[in-house]
Amino acid sequence: MSHIAVFDTNVLLSAAGWRGTPYECLELARQGFVQGLTCQEIIDELADKLKTKLGLGDDDILAAVADLRSFLAIVAIAGKLTFIAADPDDDKILECAVSGSATHIVTGDRRHLLPLASYQGIAIVTPAEFLKIEASP
């Protein structure tokens, strides 16, 4: 079974700045082993974090976004989902997954997303868990 995954903003940020499990997850999508999904709202949040947290300049941000767009499918979301009251920014992750018929949300968010374990049948897992899922036959 081919998996369809939404990588949350912090997984994308970690993959851009460091090697490790978030990077390995994105490489699965880059190499076509899994289908990666995102939406413009996640891309916009990532661009902001690349600037504020990693201090990247505009050209580097544009290059990072173009790279992601080259292998992640972009789905449109309405921006109307309101499910996580404690962190409404996480709603776009859920909505992107639902809109794109994802099988997984890959996140490190231990406060809001991971405790859900799933949302509308979509598994919510850490990058390490996702790699284990992909490695199993």
N, C-alpha and C positions, 0 to 999 in steps of 0.2 A: 504493500500500500504506500502510495506516495503521500507524504505529509505536506500540508500547507501551513506555514507559520508566519505569525506577526511577531516581529522583534520589537520590544518596547524601546523607547527613546534611550534609556540608560544602557541597554544592551548594545544599541547602535553606537552610542558614545564610547563605551568601553572598547568595542571592536575597533573603533577609529583610532583610539589613543594607545591601546596596549594589545599585546598578544594574550592568549588565554582562551577560556571556553567561549566567551561571547564572539571572539574573532573566529574560532573554529565553527561555531554555529552559522555565522554569515558565510563562511567559506563553503559550507554545504549548499547554501542557496546559490552562491556565485558559480559553483561547479555543476549546478543543476540536479543535485541529489534530492533536494527539497524545493518546493516553490515558496519563495519569500514574498510577503505582502507588506505594503505600507500605504499610507495616505498622505496627502499634502500637509495635513495638520501635524502629523508626526515628523515629516521632513522639516517643517517650519520650526518646530520645537527643537529638533536636533541642531539645525543651523544656529539657533540662538545659543544653545549649550556649547557648541563648538567654539563660538566666539567668547562667551563669558567664562566657561570652565577650562577650556584648553588654550584660549588666547589666539585662535587661528584668525588669519586675515581673510578678507572677502574672497580672494582668489582661491585660497586653500579650501574654504567652505564650499564654494561653487564646485570645485573639483571633487570634493568628498560626496556632495549631493549628486553630481552627475554620475559618479561611480555607482552609487546605490541605485540610481534610476536605471542603470544599465542591466541590472539583474533582479531587481525587486519589481513585482507588478504593483501598479498604483491603482487603488480603488477609491471611489468617491464615497464620502460619508456625509450625512446630513447635519451632523453636529448636534443632534437632538437628544441623544441618549443621556439620561441622568440616572446613574446607578450607584456610583461611589461618592457619597456626599462628603466624606472626609478628604477626598482629593479628586475634584472634578476633572483635572487634567488626564486622569486615567480612563475616563469614559471614552476618549477617542481611541484608545487601544482596543477596548471591548467592541466598540462600534466598527472599527476597521476589520476586526476578526469576523464579526457577524456578517458584514457586508461582503467580505471576500470569501466566505465559506471556509474559513481556516479550521484546521484540525487542532492547532496549538497556538498558544500565546507564550512566548519565551521572554521571561522577565526575571529581574532580581529583586523586585519590589515585594519585600517581606511584610510590609505594613498593610497594603491594600489589595494587591492582586493575588499573590501566592496563597493567602489564607482562603480565597474563594475555591481553589483547587480546579474548578471548571466554571464556565459560564455558557449557558445554552448549548451544552454538549461539547464545548471547546475546552480541551485540557489546558491548564495554566501551569507551566513548569519552569524550573530554573534552566539556565544554559547547560549545566552539567547533566541534569535529568534528560534534556532534549538530546544531548549527544549519546547518552546511554540508549535511549529509545531508537535512535537512528542506527546505532551499532548492533542492535539485536536483530536476529533474522526474522 
